[in-house]
Amino acid sequence: MEQAEFENMARRTWLKAKETARSLSASEDEAEDIAQETMLRLWTLRGDLRDATHAGKLAVCIARHKAIDCHRRKRTVTINDAKGYADMGLPTPEATLEDKENMAWLRQRLAKLPTTEYEILRLRQVEKRTYAEIAATLGITQTSVSTLLARARAKILAEIRERRI
């Protein structure tokens, strides 16, 4: 391809390269830089270009690769040595293990409750049911629900206090 022919198709090719870069989420400035680099690369290859169609296809390919390279350069993450594991807001392995042990202990204590107390506690605390709904479900009075719920809570609280001593 001769210089005059290259200059004739340069504007259309530059626009294709810029459009390709923009379609790959490059900013306006980055897209212009990518299009410019693409045109420089095409200029060095002008002797091997067959026609404007070939140049356009090659420009799209070059622009796509340059846009991908640009994204890769942006995504580099540096490791900040000053920031430790505890700074990340994640629980430590010890805290995670302690939470698991506490949950196992609580499940074991809940399993020891009488069936009705356990059921009332579960319906109220987990399913967020009202006293009236619980009474209707279990076929008991609302006063009984209130009394049994208070008993179940008191038993669990007493066991928690014993465990902490």
Contacts in CASP RR format, 6 or more apart in sequence:
PFRMAT RR
TARGET T0000
AUTHOR 0000-0000-0000
METHOD contacts of the structure
MODEL  1
MEQAEFENMARRTWLKAKETARSLSASEDEAEDIAQETMLRLWTLRGDLR
DATHAGKLAVCIARHKAIDCHRRKRTVTINDAKGYADMGLPTPEATLEDK
ENMAWLRQRLAKLPTTEYEILRLRQVEKRTYAEIAATLGITQTSVSTLLA
RARAKILAEIRERRI
1 46 0 8 1.000
1 47 0 8 1.000
1 49 0 8 1.000
1 50 0 8 1.000
1 51 0 8 1.000
1 55 0 8 1.000
3 46 0 8 1.000
5 52 0 8 1.000
6 42 0 8 1.000
6 43 0 8 1.000
6 46 0 8 1.000
6 49 0 8 1.000
6 55 0 8 1.000
8 52 0 8 1.000
9 52 0 8 1.000
9 55 0 8 1.000
9 56 0 8 1.000
10 39 0 8 1.000
12 52 0 8 1.000
12 56 0 8 1.000
13 38 0 8 1.000
13 39 0 8 1.000
13 42 0 8 1.000
13 52 0 8 1.000
13 55 0 8 1.000
13 56 0 8 1.000
13 59 0 8 1.000
14 35 0 8 1.000
14 36 0 8 1.000
14 38 0 8 1.000
14 39 0 8 1.000
14 59 0 8 1.000
15 35 0 8 1.000
16 56 0 8 1.000
16 59 0 8 1.000
16 60 0 8 1.000
16 63 0 8 1.000
17 34 0 8 1.000
17 35 0 8 1.000
17 38 0 8 1.000
17 39 0 8 1.000
17 59 0 8 1.000
17 60 0 8 1.000
17 62 0 8 1.000
17 63 0 8 1.000
18 31 0 8 1.000
18 32 0 8 1.000
18 34 0 8 1.000
18 35 0 8 1.000
18 63 0 8 1.000
19 31 0 8 1.000
20 34 0 8 1.000
20 59 0 8 1.000
20 60 0 8 1.000
20 63 0 8 1.000
20 64 0 8 1.000
20 67 0 8 1.000
21 30 0 8 1.000
21 31 0 8 1.000
21 34 0 8 1.000
21 35 0 8 1.000
21 63 0 8 1.000
21 64 0 8 1.000
21 66 0 8 1.000
21 67 0 8 1.000
21 70 0 8 1.000
22 28 0 8 1.000
22 31 0 8 1.000
24 64 0 8 1.000
24 67 0 8 1.000
24 68 0 8 1.000
24 71 0 8 1.000
25 67 0 8 1.000
25 71 0 8 1.000
26 34 0 8 1.000
26 67 0 8 1.000
26 70 0 8 1.000
26 71 0 8 1.000
30 67 0 8 1.000
30 70 0 8 1.000
31 67 0 8 1.000
34 63 0 8 1.000
34 66 0 8 1.000
34 67 0 8 1.000
34 70 0 8 1.000
35 63 0 8 1.000
37 62 0 8 1.000
37 66 0 8 1.000
38 59 0 8 1.000
38 62 0 8 1.000
38 63 0 8 1.000
38 66 0 8 1.000
39 59 0 8 1.000
41 62 0 8 1.000
42 49 0 8 1.000
42 55 0 8 1.000
42 58 0 8 1.000
42 59 0 8 1.000
42 62 0 8 1.000
45 58 0 8 1.000
49 55 0 8 1.000
49 58 0 8 1.000
85 92 0 8 1.000
86 92 0 8 1.000
91 99 0 8 1.000
105 163 0 8 1.000
106 156 0 8 1.000
109 156 0 8 1.000
109 159 0 8 1.000
110 118 0 8 1.000
110 121 0 8 1.000
110 156 0 8 1.000
111 118 0 8 1.000
113 121 0 8 1.000
113 152 0 8 1.000
113 155 0 8 1.000
113 156 0 8 1.000
116 138 0 8 1.000
116 140 0 8 1.000
116 148 0 8 1.000
117 148 0 8 1.000
117 149 0 8 1.000
117 151 0 8 1.000
117 152 0 8 1.000
117 155 0 8 1.000
118 152 0 8 1.000
119 138 0 8 1.000
120 134 0 8 1.000
120 138 0 8 1.000
120 145 0 8 1.000
120 148 0 8 1.000
120 149 0 8 1.000
120 152 0 8 1.000
121 149 0 8 1.000
121 152 0 8 1.000
121 153 0 8 1.000
121 156 0 8 1.000
123 129 0 8 1.000
123 133 0 8 1.000
123 134 0 8 1.000
123 137 0 8 1.000
124 131 0 8 1.000
124 134 0 8 1.000
124 149 0 8 1.000
129 137 0 8 1.000
131 142 0 8 1.000
131 145 0 8 1.000
131 146 0 8 1.000
132 142 0 8 1.000
134 145 0 8 1.000
135 141 0 8 1.000
135 142 0 8 1.000
135 144 0 8 1.000
135 145 0 8 1.000
138 145 0 8 1.000
140 148 0 8 1.000
END
